[in-house]
């Protein structure tokens, strides 16, 4: 059993839970009932209201939803997300050429620490076509849509007509953009944008960089919205009655049974002072980092990640609650209890009103990123250009980032919201180095390299203690079960590619009894670039299972260790498995060319796909 408390008196008391009376807004549920994949009825098609003239600076969020869901509906996808066409990344940090590269050397540009999955190689941009140049153009007042500030409804037939480089419209989540002016500014190249010309590009956009804030980047290119009916799920036959937030057993679809886990359900109870929301996941591998809870104003949001699916409880609470709450997980039965404290000791007739996607159970890849504002509480130098940032979660949030996963940090820069992915780390490789002031689940730590000529990190570095940064829900495909029964763990890291290794290293040494050896090969340019060198050396001294080797590409004459770049010779010497049958895992992370070269070398050394995990594309 795991318990997360935001305050000492969260839910430590033993209470007698009683069932509240039924109510029409959000009725109670019957314990033990099963629910299906499509938790509620699909959305009905609504006639699209006419769009009034609007100023050019208008975000999609300022418009009515393209197809509003019917009251109480859930698992509603945006109209554009069901089509097969694709869109490459709208804004991506520059990447190094695969022909000439120094994978652990900063070239003056700014790149993410961990490349998002399916990232594409960038192409050289012309002079005057940088991200900042694009932002200046959008603020110049120039008409980038060709519609003189009007917003229109776009039919599928009309969209197909605009499929040329000088007349290119693309649909993302039901909204249509004229991306012709953006062609020369796109880091992925014009050809990548043209793959979605005249069509719906939502799916491939999501595959490549769904974290990019395209609404802000392309707000001056907004043409209007699609005038089309929402697509119904292929397994939908007729609308079914929803019973207390759960579907009858007969509605658990064959599709879900074949492709994913059983749909969860929820219930709620109350005492005079507490409200307890119970989520039945029907899975045994649930823990505290499986559930993310956010309470903002009267909106309560609890997302449970189950394998590759997301279950969402999202309601506007009927009464006010206190800021702090507690989360309890009973692992052996897969039950989650979220205990809220009432502001007033009154009886609730209902939990609240359903909000967007309430009671939905959909693939994780189809969910949007959710952000909350976190406060910067400390910032300290680690190397000459890398700092350890400590962010504090709001007291109304429960969030624990799973081992090997990353989040996105979002900052408003010159009027545009810029997003970058980073992997959280521990505050130290040794808990005894620092005495935590507050419980660990309140803090998130990041090791971030500051690029003076970059766009994002200088702004991040200028934040003052007490300022806020938006942090997303976790993402990533590292599965912790890969470490179970492991005998040998090899880590290959270049520069800030070391960050995903921190929690993997700590978890393996602490929780894997079968572990015989952990070896880290850490590539850097100079000795001054090595992150946490003293801690790594102390860890190797303290735990004989751990070894670290530093490899420098530009060492001084006094350096006596290994030097050079990743190579088959270095790897074959470093990667010694105990026997042909021993279970091994090799993790690698760094700039994209480093990872691509490393993957090829590992395959050439006869390591299988299951024995390799890459934290980059």
C-alpha positions as CSV (number, residue, x, y, z in Angstrom):
1,X,0.0,0.0,0.0
2,X,1.3,3.4,-0.9
3,X,0.1,6.7,0.5
4,X,0.9,10.2,-0.7
5,X,0.1,13.1,1.8
6,X,0.2,16.7,1.0
7,X,0.0,17.6,4.7
8,X,0.5,15.6,7.9
9,X,-3.2,15.4,8.7
10,X,-4.3,14.5,5.2
11,X,-6.2,11.2,5.8
12,X,-4.4,9.5,8.6
13,X,-7.5,9.1,10.6
14,X,-9.8,6.1,10.5
15,X,-13.2,7.1,9.2
16,X,-16.6,5.5,8.7
17,X,-17.6,6.1,5.1
18,X,-21.3,6.5,4.3
19,X,-22.9,6.6,0.9
20,X,-24.5,10.0,-0.1
21,X,-28.0,10.1,-1.6
22,X,-28.3,9.9,-5.4
23,X,-28.4,13.2,-7.3
24,X,-29.1,14.1,-10.9
25,X,-25.8,16.1,-11.7
26,X,-23.2,13.3,-11.2
27,X,-24.8,10.3,-9.6
28,X,-23.0,7.8,-7.4
29,X,-21.8,4.6,-8.8
30,X,-22.6,1.0,-7.8
31,X,-19.5,-0.7,-6.4
32,X,-18.2,-3.6,-8.4
33,X,-20.0,-2.7,-11.7
34,X,-17.9,-3.0,-14.9
35,X,-17.6,-0.3,-17.5
36,X,-16.6,-0.5,-21.1
37,X,-14.0,1.2,-23.3
38,X,-16.3,3.9,-24.6
39,X,-17.2,5.1,-21.2
40,X,-20.1,7.3,-22.3
41,X,-22.1,7.8,-25.5
42,X,-20.2,9.2,-28.6
43,X,-20.8,12.9,-29.3
44,X,-23.7,13.9,-31.4
45,X,-23.3,16.1,-34.4
46,X,-24.3,19.7,-33.7
47,X,-24.9,22.3,-36.4
48,X,-21.9,24.5,-36.6
49,X,-22.6,28.1,-35.5
50,X,-21.6,30.8,-37.9
51,X,-18.3,32.5,-37.2
52,X,-18.4,36.2,-36.7
53,X,-15.6,38.5,-38.0
54,X,-12.6,38.3,-35.6
55,X,-9.3,40.2,-35.2
56,X,-6.2,38.5,-36.5
57,X,-4.7,37.7,-33.1
58,X,-7.1,35.0,-32.1
59,X,-6.3,31.6,-30.7
60,X,-8.4,28.5,-31.4
61,X,-9.3,28.5,-27.7
62,X,-11.1,31.8,-28.4
63,X,-13.4,30.1,-30.9
64,X,-16.3,27.9,-30.1
65,X,-15.3,24.2,-30.1
66,X,-15.6,22.8,-33.6
67,X,-18.1,20.1,-32.4
68,X,-19.2,20.5,-28.8
69,X,-19.9,17.2,-27.1
70,X,-23.3,16.4,-25.8
71,X,-23.8,16.9,-22.1
72,X,-22.1,14.2,-20.1
73,X,-20.3,12.7,-23.0
74,X,-16.7,11.5,-22.7
75,X,-13.9,10.1,-24.7
76,X,-14.5,12.7,-27.3
77,X,-11.6,13.3,-29.7
78,X,-11.2,16.5,-31.6
79,X,-12.7,16.3,-35.1
80,X,-9.3,16.4,-36.8
81,X,-7.6,13.7,-34.9
82,X,-9.2,10.7,-36.6
83,X,-7.7,11.3,-40.1
84,X,-4.6,9.6,-41.4
85,X,-2.8,12.7,-42.8
86,X,0.2,14.0,-41.0
87,X,2.1,17.1,-40.0
88,X,5.7,17.3,-38.9
89,X,7.0,19.4,-36.1
90,X,6.1,23.1,-36.3
91,X,8.9,24.3,-34.1
92,X,11.9,22.1,-33.2
93,X,15.3,22.9,-31.8
94,X,18.1,22.7,-34.4
95,X,19.8,19.3,-34.7
96,X,23.3,18.4,-35.7
97,X,24.1,16.9,-39.1
98,X,24.7,13.2,-39.2
99,X,27.7,13.8,-41.5
100,X,29.7,16.1,-39.2
101,X,29.0,15.9,-35.6
102,X,30.4,16.1,-32.1
103,X,27.6,14.6,-30.1
104,X,28.6,15.9,-26.7
105,X,29.7,19.4,-27.7
106,X,27.5,22.5,-27.7
107,X,27.5,24.2,-31.0
108,X,26.0,27.4,-29.8
109,X,22.4,26.3,-30.7
110,X,20.0,25.0,-28.1
111,X,18.7,21.4,-28.1
112,X,16.6,19.5,-25.8
113,X,18.2,17.1,-23.3
114,X,16.0,14.3,-24.4
115,X,14.7,14.3,-27.9
116,X,11.0,13.4,-28.1
117,X,10.2,10.2,-29.8
118,X,9.8,10.2,-33.6
119,X,11.6,13.6,-33.8
120,X,12.7,14.4,-37.3
121,X,16.1,15.7,-38.5
122,X,16.2,19.4,-39.0
123,X,17.2,21.1,-42.2
124,X,19.4,24.2,-42.5
125,X,17.3,27.4,-42.4
126,X,18.1,30.5,-44.5
127,X,19.5,33.6,-42.8
128,X,16.7,35.5,-41.1
129,X,14.4,32.5,-40.7
130,X,14.9,31.7,-37.0
131,X,12.2,31.2,-34.4
132,X,12.7,34.8,-33.3
133,X,12.4,36.0,-36.9
134,X,9.1,34.1,-37.1
135,X,7.8,35.7,-33.9
136,X,8.7,39.1,-35.2
137,X,6.8,38.4,-38.5
138,X,3.7,37.4,-36.6
139,X,3.8,40.6,-34.6
140,X,4.4,42.8,-37.6
141,X,0.7,43.1,-38.5
142,X,1.1,41.5,-41.9
143,X,-1.9,39.5,-43.1
144,X,-0.6,35.9,-43.0
145,X,-3.8,34.2,-43.9
146,X,-4.8,36.1,-47.0
147,X,-8.3,36.6,-45.6
148,X,-7.8,40.1,-44.1
149,X,-8.6,39.0,-40.6
150,X,-11.8,37.0,-41.4
151,X,-12.3,33.6,-40.0
152,X,-14.2,31.1,-42.2
153,X,-15.6,27.6,-42.0
154,X,-13.6,25.2,-44.3
155,X,-15.1,22.2,-46.0
156,X,-13.1,19.1,-46.7
157,X,-13.4,19.9,-50.4
158,X,-12.1,23.5,-49.9
159,X,-9.2,22.2,-47.8
160,X,-8.0,19.8,-50.5
161,X,-7.7,22.7,-53.0
162,X,-4.9,24.4,-50.9
163,X,-2.1,21.9,-51.4
164,X,0.8,23.8,-52.9
165,X,3.8,25.4,-51.2
166,X,2.5,29.0,-52.0
167,X,-1.0,28.0,-51.0
168,X,-0.9,25.4,-48.2
169,X,-3.6,24.9,-45.7
170,X,-3.4,22.3,-43.0
171,X,-5.9,21.1,-40.4
172,X,-4.9,20.4,-36.8
173,X,-7.6,19.2,-34.4
174,X,-10.4,20.8,-36.4
175,X,-8.7,24.2,-37.0
176,X,-7.3,25.2,-40.3
177,X,-4.0,27.1,-40.8
178,X,-2.4,28.7,-43.8
179,X,1.2,27.5,-43.3
180,X,2.6,28.9,-46.5
181,X,4.2,31.9,-44.7
182,X,5.7,29.5,-42.2
183,X,7.4,27.2,-44.8
184,X,10.8,28.8,-44.7
185,X,10.8,29.0,-40.9
186,X,10.0,25.3,-40.3
187,X,13.0,23.5,-38.9
188,X,11.8,20.2,-40.3
189,X,11.8,21.6,-43.9
190,X,9.1,22.4,-46.4
191,X,8.7,18.8,-47.6
192,X,7.6,17.7,-44.2
193,X,4.9,20.3,-44.0
194,X,3.8,19.5,-47.5
195,X,3.1,15.9,-46.4
196,X,-0.1,17.3,-44.8
197,X,-0.9,19.9,-47.4
198,X,-4.6,20.2,-48.1
199,X,-5.5,17.6,-45.5
200,X,-5.8,16.8,-41.8
201,X,-2.3,16.6,-40.2
202,X,-3.3,15.9,-36.6
203,X,-2.1,12.3,-36.4
204,X,1.4,12.7,-37.7
205,X,1.7,16.0,-35.7
206,X,0.9,14.0,-32.6
207,X,3.4,11.3,-33.5
208,X,6.2,13.7,-34.0
209,X,5.8,16.7,-31.6
210,X,2.3,16.9,-30.2
211,X,3.8,18.9,-27.3
212,X,4.5,21.9,-29.6
213,X,2.2,24.8,-28.9
214,X,1.0,25.2,-32.4
215,X,-2.0,27.4,-31.4
216,X,0.5,30.1,-30.2
217,X,3.0,29.6,-33.0
218,X,0.4,29.8,-35.8
219,X,-2.2,32.0,-34.3
220,X,-1.7,34.6,-37.0
221,X,-2.2,31.9,-39.7
222,X,-5.6,30.7,-38.5
223,X,-8.0,30.5,-41.4
224,X,-11.0,29.1,-39.4
225,X,-12.3,25.7,-38.5
226,X,-13.4,22.6,-40.3
227,X,-17.1,22.3,-41.2
228,X,-17.4,18.5,-40.9
229,X,-19.3,16.1,-38.7
230,X,-17.4,14.2,-36.0
231,X,-16.5,10.6,-36.8
232,X,-18.1,7.9,-34.6
233,X,-16.0,5.1,-33.3
234,X,-15.9,2.1,-35.7
235,X,-17.4,-0.1,-33.0
236,X,-20.3,2.2,-32.2
237,X,-23.7,0.9,-33.1
238,X,-26.2,2.7,-30.9
239,X,-26.3,5.0,-28.0
240,X,-26.4,3.2,-24.7
241,X,-27.6,4.3,-21.3
242,X,-24.9,5.2,-18.8
243,X,-25.4,3.8,-15.3
244,X,-23.9,6.0,-12.6
245,X,-20.8,6.8,-14.6
246,X,-20.2,3.2,-15.6
247,X,-21.4,1.2,-18.6
248,X,-23.1,-2.2,-18.3
249,X,-20.9,-5.3,-18.6
250,X,-22.3,-5.9,-22.1
251,X,-20.8,-2.7,-23.3
252,X,-17.2,-3.6,-22.7
253,X,-16.2,-3.6,-26.4
254,X,-14.4,-6.4,-28.1
255,X,-11.9,-3.9,-29.4
256,X,-10.8,-2.9,-25.9
257,X,-10.6,-6.6,-24.8
258,X,-8.2,-7.3,-27.6
259,X,-6.1,-4.2,-27.6
260,X,-5.9,-2.9,-24.1
261,X,-6.7,-3.4,-20.4
262,X,-10.2,-3.5,-18.9
263,X,-11.9,-0.1,-18.4
264,X,-11.6,1.3,-14.9
265,X,-14.6,2.7,-12.9
266,X,-15.0,5.1,-10.0
267,X,-17.2,5.6,-6.9
268,X,-17.3,8.2,-4.2
269,X,-18.2,8.3,-0.5
270,X,-18.4,10.9,2.2
271,X,-18.3,11.5,5.9
272,X,-19.1,14.8,7.7
273,X,-15.6,16.2,6.9
274,X,-14.2,14.1,4.0
275,X,-15.0,13.1,0.5
276,X,-13.3,9.9,-0.8
277,X,-13.1,9.2,-4.6
278,X,-12.2,5.6,-5.3
279,X,-10.9,4.5,-8.7
280,X,-11.0,0.8,-9.5
281,X,-8.3,0.2,-12.1
282,X,-8.7,-3.6,-12.3
283,X,-4.9,-3.8,-12.5
284,X,-2.3,-5.0,-10.0
285,X,0.7,-2.9,-11.2
286,X,-0.6,0.4,-10.1
287,X,1.4,2.7,-7.8
288,X,1.5,6.3,-6.8
289,X,3.2,7.5,-10.0
290,X,0.3,6.0,-12.0
291,X,-2.2,8.7,-10.8
292,X,-2.0,12.5,-11.3
293,X,-4.4,14.7,-9.4
294,X,-5.0,18.4,-9.9
295,X,-7.5,20.6,-8.1
296,X,-7.9,24.1,-9.6
297,X,-10.7,26.3,-8.4
298,X,-13.7,24.0,-8.4
299,X,-12.3,21.7,-11.1
300,X,-11.1,18.3,-10.0
301,X,-9.0,16.2,-12.3
302,X,-7.6,12.7,-11.7
303,X,-5.8,10.9,-14.5
304,X,-4.8,7.3,-14.0
305,X,-2.2,5.9,-16.5
306,X,-2.8,2.2,-17.1
307,X,-0.2,0.7,-19.5
308,X,-0.7,2.8,-22.7
309,X,-4.2,4.1,-21.7
310,X,-5.5,7.0,-19.7
311,X,-8.5,7.0,-17.5
312,X,-9.8,10.4,-16.5
313,X,-12.2,11.5,-13.7
314,X,-12.9,15.2,-14.4
315,X,-15.6,17.1,-12.5
316,X,-16.5,20.5,-11.3
317,X,-17.0,19.8,-7.6
318,X,-20.4,20.7,-6.2
319,X,-18.9,22.2,-3.0
320,X,-15.6,23.7,-2.0
321,X,-12.7,21.7,-0.6
322,X,-9.5,22.5,1.2
323,X,-6.3,22.8,-0.8
324,X,-4.6,19.7,0.6
325,X,-5.6,16.1,0.0
326,X,-4.0,12.7,0.1
327,X,-3.7,9.8,-2.3
328,X,-3.6,6.1,-1.3
329,X,-2.9,3.1,-3.6
330,X,-3.7,-0.5,-2.6
331,X,-1.4,-2.2,-5.1
332,X,-2.6,-5.8,-4.8
333,X,-6.1,-4.9,-5.9
334,X,-5.4,-1.8,-8.0
335,X,-7.5,0.5,-6.0
336,X,-6.8,4.2,-5.7
337,X,-8.4,6.4,-3.0
338,X,-8.2,10.2,-3.2
339,X,-9.3,11.8,0.1
340,X,-10.6,15.4,-0.1
341,X,-11.3,17.6,2.9
342,X,-14.5,19.6,2.9
343,X,-14.4,23.3,3.7
344,X,-17.8,23.0,5.3
345,X,-19.2,20.0,7.1
346,X,-22.3,19.6,5.0
347,X,-23.7,16.6,3.1
348,X,-23.0,16.6,-0.6
349,X,-26.0,15.5,-2.7
350,X,-23.7,14.9,-5.7
351,X,-20.0,14.9,-6.5
352,X,-20.3,17.6,-9.1
353,X,-20.8,18.3,-12.8
354,X,-19.0,16.3,-15.6
355,X,-16.2,18.2,-17.4
356,X,-14.4,17.6,-20.7
357,X,-13.6,13.9,-21.2
358,X,-14.9,12.9,-17.8
359,X,-15.0,9.1,-17.2
360,X,-13.1,8.5,-20.5
361,X,-10.7,5.6,-21.1
362,X,-8.6,6.2,-24.2
363,X,-5.1,5.6,-25.5
364,X,-2.6,7.8,-23.9
365,X,-1.3,9.1,-27.2
366,X,-4.8,10.6,-27.9
367,X,-4.8,12.7,-24.7
368,X,-3.6,16.3,-24.7
369,X,-0.9,17.5,-22.4
370,X,-2.1,19.0,-19.1
371,X,0.0,21.7,-17.4
372,X,0.1,23.2,-13.9
373,X,2.2,26.1,-12.6
374,X,5.1,25.2,-10.4
375,X,7.2,27.6,-8.4
376,X,10.9,27.9,-8.7
377,X,12.3,27.5,-5.2
378,X,16.1,27.1,-5.8
379,X,18.7,27.2,-8.5
380,X,22.3,26.2,-8.0
381,X,25.4,25.8,-10.2
382,X,26.5,22.2,-11.0
383,X,29.0,22.9,-13.7
384,X,30.1,26.1,-15.5
385,X,27.1,25.9,-17.8
386,X,24.7,23.5,-16.1
387,X,22.3,24.2,-13.2
388,X,20.1,22.3,-10.9
389,X,16.6,23.8,-10.8
390,X,14.1,22.9,-8.1
391,X,10.4,23.4,-8.8
392,X,7.7,23.0,-6.2
393,X,4.3,21.5,-7.2
394,X,1.2,23.4,-6.1
395,X,-0.3,22.0,-2.9
396,X,-3.4,21.0,-4.9
397,X,-1.4,18.7,-7.2
398,X,-0.2,15.1,-6.8
399,X,2.4,14.2,-9.4
400,X,5.3,11.8,-9.3
401,X,7.3,11.4,-12.5
402,X,8.0,7.7,-13.2
403,X,11.5,6.5,-13.7
404,X,12.8,7.1,-17.2
405,X,10.0,9.5,-18.2
406,X,10.1,13.2,-19.0
407,X,7.9,16.3,-18.8
408,X,7.6,19.5,-20.7
409,X,8.4,22.9,-19.3
410,X,6.5,25.8,-20.8
411,X,7.4,29.5,-20.7
412,X,5.9,32.6,-22.3
413,X,8.7,34.2,-24.4
414,X,8.1,37.4,-26.3
415,X,4.4,36.7,-26.4
416,X,4.7,33.1,-27.5
417,X,4.6,30.0,-25.3
418,X,7.7,27.9,-25.9
419,X,7.9,24.3,-24.7
420,X,10.9,22.1,-24.1
421,X,11.2,18.5,-22.8
422,X,13.4,17.7,-19.8
423,X,13.9,14.6,-17.7
424,X,13.5,15.1,-13.9
425,X,16.3,13.9,-11.7
426,X,16.9,13.4,-8.0
427,X,18.3,16.2,-5.9
428,X,21.4,14.1,-5.4
429,X,22.8,10.7,-6.0
430,X,22.9,10.3,-2.2
431,X,20.0,11.2,0.0
432,X,22.3,11.9,2.9
433,X,24.0,14.7,1.0
434,X,20.9,16.9,1.6
435,X,18.2,16.9,4.2
436,X,14.9,17.4,2.3
437,X,12.9,20.3,3.8
438,X,9.6,18.9,2.4
439,X,8.5,15.4,1.2
440,X,10.1,14.4,-2.1
441,X,6.8,14.3,-3.9
442,X,6.4,18.1,-3.6
443,X,9.7,18.8,-5.4
444,X,10.8,18.2,-9.0
445,X,14.5,18.7,-9.9
446,X,16.0,19.3,-13.3
447,X,19.6,19.4,-14.5
448,X,19.6,21.9,-17.3
449,X,22.4,23.2,-19.5
450,X,22.2,26.9,-20.2
451,X,22.9,27.9,-23.8
452,X,23.8,31.6,-24.0
453,X,22.8,31.8,-27.6
454,X,19.7,29.6,-27.1
455,X,16.1,30.7,-27.0
456,X,14.6,28.9,-24.0
457,X,17.3,28.2,-21.4
458,X,18.4,31.9,-21.0
459,X,14.9,32.8,-20.2
460,X,14.6,30.0,-17.8
461,X,17.9,31.0,-16.2
462,X,16.6,34.6,-15.7
463,X,13.7,33.5,-13.6
464,X,13.8,34.6,-10.0
465,X,13.1,32.5,-7.0
466,X,9.3,32.5,-6.6
467,X,8.6,32.8,-10.3
468,X,6.5,30.1,-12.0
469,X,7.0,27.6,-14.8
470,X,4.3,25.4,-16.3
471,X,5.0,21.7,-16.1
472,X,3.2,19.0,-18.1
473,X,2.1,15.5,-17.2
474,X,4.9,12.9,-17.7
475,X,5.5,11.1,-21.0
476,X,7.9,8.4,-22.2
477,X,8.1,4.8,-23.2
478,X,10.5,3.5,-20.6
479,X,9.0,0.5,-18.7
480,X,10.3,-0.1,-15.2
481,X,9.7,-3.8,-15.6
482,X,12.7,-3.9,-18.0
483,X,14.9,-3.7,-14.9
484,X,13.4,-6.7,-13.1
485,X,15.7,-9.7,-12.7
486,X,18.4,-7.7,-14.4
487,X,22.0,-8.8,-13.9
488,X,24.0,-6.2,-15.8
489,X,22.9,-2.6,-16.5
490,X,25.0,-0.5,-18.9
491,X,24.4,3.2,-19.3
492,X,25.8,5.3,-22.2
493,X,25.3,9.0,-21.7
494,X,26.6,12.1,-23.5
495,X,26.4,15.5,-21.9
496,X,22.9,16.2,-20.4
497,X,21.9,12.9,-21.8
498,X,23.0,11.8,-18.3
499,X,19.7,13.1,-16.8
500,X,17.5,10.0,-17.6
501,X,20.2,7.8,-16.2
502,X,20.0,9.4,-12.7
503,X,16.7,7.8,-11.6
504,X,17.4,4.6,-13.5
505,X,20.7,4.2,-11.7
506,X,19.2,5.0,-8.3
507,X,16.2,2.7,-8.8
508,X,18.3,-0.2,-10.0
509,X,20.8,-0.1,-7.2
510,X,18.0,0.2,-4.6
511,X,15.3,-2.1,-5.9
512,X,16.8,-4.9,-8.1
513,X,18.3,-7.6,-5.9
514,X,19.5,-9.7,-8.9
515,X,21.7,-6.8,-10.1
516,X,25.3,-7.7,-10.3
517,X,26.9,-4.7,-12.0
518,X,25.9,-1.2,-13.2
519,X,28.4,0.6,-15.5
520,X,28.2,4.2,-16.8
521,X,30.2,5.4,-19.7
522,X,29.9,9.2,-19.6
523,X,30.9,11.2,-22.7
524,X,31.8,14.9,-22.3
525,X,34.0,17.5,-23.9
526,X,36.2,18.6,-21.0
527,X,36.5,17.7,-17.3
528,X,34.6,20.9,-16.4
529,X,31.6,19.6,-18.3
530,X,31.2,16.4,-16.2
531,X,27.9,16.6,-14.3
532,X,28.1,15.4,-10.6
533,X,31.5,13.9,-11.1
534,X,32.3,13.8,-7.4
535,X,29.0,12.2,-6.6
536,X,29.5,9.5,-9.2
537,X,33.0,8.8,-7.9
538,X,31.7,8.6,-4.3
539,X,28.9,6.3,-5.4
540,X,31.4,4.0,-7.2
541,X,33.5,3.9,-4.0
542,X,30.5,3.2,-1.7
543,X,28.7,0.6,-3.9
544,X,31.1,-1.9,-5.5
545,X,28.4,-2.9,-8.0
546,X,28.7,0.5,-9.7
547,X,31.5,1.6,-12.1
548,X,31.9,4.8,-14.0
549,X,34.2,5.7,-16.9
550,X,34.6,9.2,-18.2
551,X,35.4,9.8,-21.9
552,X,36.5,13.3,-23.0
553,X,36.6,14.6,-26.6
554,X,38.8,17.6,-25.8
555,X,40.8,16.8,-22.7
556,X,43.8,18.8,-21.3
557,X,47.3,17.3,-21.4
558,X,46.9,16.2,-17.7
559,X,43.9,13.9,-18.5
560,X,44.8,10.3,-18.0
561,X,41.4,8.7,-18.7
562,X,39.8,7.6,-21.9
563,X,39.3,10.1,-24.7
564,X,37.6,10.3,-28.1
565,X,34.1,9.6,-29.2
566,X,31.7,6.7,-29.1
567,X,33.1,3.8,-31.1
568,X,32.9,0.1,-31.5
569,X,36.3,-0.4,-29.8
570,X,35.2,1.6,-26.7
571,X,31.9,-0.3,-26.5
572,X,33.2,-3.8,-27.0
573,X,35.6,-3.3,-24.2
574,X,33.0,-1.7,-21.9
575,X,30.0,-4.0,-22.5
576,X,31.2,-7.3,-21.0
577,X,28.2,-9.5,-20.1
578,X,28.9,-12.3,-17.5
579,X,27.5,-15.0,-19.7
580,X,25.6,-15.5,-22.9
581,X,22.4,-16.1,-21.0
582,X,22.7,-13.3,-18.4
583,X,20.0,-10.7,-18.6
584,X,21.4,-7.3,-19.6
585,X,20.0,-3.9,-20.5
586,X,21.8,-1.0,-22.2
587,X,20.3,2.5,-21.9
588,X,21.7,5.3,-24.0
589,X,20.9,9.0,-24.3
590,X,22.4,12.1,-25.8
591,X,22.2,14.2,-28.9
592,X,20.3,12.4,-31.8
593,X,23.5,11.5,-33.8
594,X,25.2,10.1,-30.7
595,X,22.2,7.8,-30.1
596,X,21.8,6.8,-33.7
597,X,25.5,5.9,-34.0
598,X,25.4,4.1,-30.7
599,X,22.3,2.1,-31.6
600,X,24.0,0.9,-34.8
601,X,27.1,-0.1,-33.0
602,X,25.2,-2.0,-30.4
603,X,23.3,-4.0,-33.0
604,X,26.7,-4.7,-34.8
605,X,27.9,-6.1,-31.4
606,X,25.0,-8.5,-31.5
607,X,22.9,-7.0,-28.7
608,X,19.2,-7.6,-29.3
609,X,16.5,-5.0,-29.6
610,X,15.1,-6.1,-26.3
611,X,18.4,-5.4,-24.6
612,X,18.6,-1.8,-25.7
613,X,16.6,1.2,-24.7
614,X,17.2,4.6,-26.3
615,X,15.9,7.7,-24.6
616,X,16.0,9.6,-27.9
617,X,14.2,9.3,-31.2
